[in-house]
Amino acid sequence: MKSQTQWLEYSREELKQLQKMYRDKDLIEETEEVILKRQKNQIEQLEFAIESLKLQQDRETNLDRPRRDKAMKDGLQKQTLAWKKAQSSLPLELNQKRLALQKQEVERARTEERFVHLEEDRAAMILRAPNDGIVYHGQADRGQWNSAAVSSRLKHGGVIQPKEVLMTIVTIRPVFLRADVEEKDLHLLKEGLTGQAIPVGFPSLKLAARLQKLTFVPRTAGSFEARIALDIPENAETVLPGMAANVKFVTYRNDAAVLVPTSAISHDEGSDASYVYVKTDKGPVKTEIEPGKVKGAKTEVVSGLKSGTEILATKP
């Protein structure tokens, strides 16, 4: 501002001197006009520059400087608040970082443990038979295999469910039979009873059978399970697990038994006694008997009737 003011004073003084000079000397009016005009313009520009500087100075003093001062004070206040906040929050953040690090360390340990388990699982994916035998697809259920449930998935890309039985390895010997016994036949059977088993696929093969175990807890309603041991000769290699057989047991035998038609036996009302009517020359005679086992439509007579005696087929 001071420099511009000085230049303005110099220019005004120079203009005065030029005006005096041109009044005293007889010069060309055009040259005089140009020089004076240039000097006046210079003075006008300097006046404008000084006015602009005054405005800038006023703006700087009354507007820009207070704004910068306020901005610096606000910035200082914000920095102070941030510093105080950092003093209180940084320890918490540091603790959080430490907890996060501990969590990552735990996760890393768990990941390493899972990796070890995955390696063990990978090694276990190589299936090795624990013993000799026949491989059946699926799980055995009382001598039968539901192979269709897994056979379609035992292929490349097939999906097996966790803990699902893929295969069952069955030893060829020894082999035993499972049978269902109806409740009405339980009284006829006892453990140790011997009989004969005939494989369905080989009807000419007769195998010795023995009732090894009989359960009296029903497997299903009215059905009980029997386990039957078989005596299989060494040359009967065709008898394998999963096959079926028909088994016959003789639960009672009496070669001297007297059999009569069950329809020939009658009972008096209100009495447990049993009777048959024997043919005589004087007509039918009511004779008391002791009935025994029943086979089909015939009943054994334990006492009260001799073999060869004629009786009536029905009550007269």
Buried (B, 14 or more C-beta within 10 A) or exposed (E): EEEBEEBBEEBBEEBEEBEEEBEEEEEEEEEBEEBBEEBBEBBEBBBEBBEEBEEEEEEEEEEEEEEEEEEEEEEEEEEEEEEEEEEEEEEEEEEEEEEEEEEEEEEEEEEEEEEEEEEEEEEEEEEEEEEEBEEBBBBBEEBEBBBEEBEEBEEEEEEEEEEEBBBBEBEEEEBBBEBEBEEEEEEEBEEEBEBBBBBEEBEEBEBEBBBBEBEEEEEEEEEBBBBBBBEBEEEBEEBBBEBEBEBEBEEEEEEEBBBBBEEBBBEEEEEEEBBBBBEEEEEBEEBEBEBBBEEEEBBBBBEBBEEEBEBBEEBE
